[in-house]
Amino acid sequence: MSKYASHYETHRPFVKRVTGPLFLVFALFYLCFHAVSGERGLFAWFSENRKLETLKAELAEVAARRQALDRKVKGLSDNSLDLDLLDEQARRELGMAGKGETVYFTDGR
């Protein structure tokens, strides 16, 4: 047996003993890293939840504005005409006013 073959045989059990656990550690590190910071990891999940909350708040705001517009449209429809609302819209949009009336425009609509 040559000098190199005996050296290989004495160190081979150490390599076999270390290779398996070392591979397992690297595999676990790889999986944990991607579970946390991957495209579908925890950081992405938290980011998507923040976006979802922002969009829900925006949706609630838009829904409230839509309901206000729906009430205004219903008040101006032929079936249930609200004369005060019609008068207010005519003054605001068309600049109409009666003789001797003073109209003050405010920013609040």
N, C-alpha and C positions, 0 to 999 in steps of 0.2 A: 504494500500500500504506500502511495506517495505521501509526501509531506502535506500537500494541499488537500488531498482526500481525507486525511485524518483531521485536519483543521475544520473542514466542512462538516464532517460527521459530529464533531464535538459542539459546533455552534448551531447545528440544525434544530435541535430540540428547543433552543432559545427562540429561534425565528418562528417556529411553529407555535410556541407558547404565546408570543407577542402579537403575531399577525391577526389572529381571530379577534381578540379584544380591541386591538387598534382599529381594525376595520369596523367593528361595531360602534366604537366611539365616533369615528368619522361619519358613519351613516346616521347616527343619532344627531350629531351636530348639524349635518346637512338638512335633515328633516325638521329639526327644531328651528333652524334659521329660516327656512322657507315657510314654516307655519306661522312665524312671527312677522316676517318682513316680505313675504312673497306677494304676488298679485292678488291672492285670495287669503292673505294672512291677517293677523290681528290688527296691524296698523291700517291696512286697507279697510277692514271691517269698521274700525272706529271712524275713519274718514267718511265712509259711506253713511254711517249713522248720523254724523254731523250734517252731511248734505241732506239726508232725509228729514231731519228736524227743521232745517232751514226751508226746505220745499214745503213741508207741512204748514209752517207759519205763513209762507207766501200764499199757499192755497187757501188758508182760512181768510186771509186779507182779501184775496180776489173774490172769494165766495161772498163775503160781506158786501163788497162793492157791487157785485152782481145782484144781490138781493135788494140793495137800495135802488139800483137801476130798474129792477123788475117792478118794485113798488111804484116808482115814478112813471114807468110805462103804463102800468095798470091804471094809475090815476089819470092818465091822458087818453086812455082808450075810449072808444065810442060807447061801450056798455056802461061804464061807470066814470063819467067825466067829473073830475075834481076841479071846480071853477077857480078856487084859490091857486091851485098848482098851475093851471092854465094861465091865469093872470100873471103869476110870478115868472113863468117861462117866457111869456110874451114881453114882459118888461126887460128881462135879462137878455134874451137872445135878439129881440127885434128893436129894443130901445124904445118901446112904446110907453106912453104915459098920457094920462088925461090932462085937460086944461087945468091949470092952477095946482098941479101936483108937483111935488119935489121928490125926486127919486135919489136915494143914497145907495150906492153899490158898495158892498163889503166883499172881502176876499173869501169868506166862508160860504161854500155852496151847499 
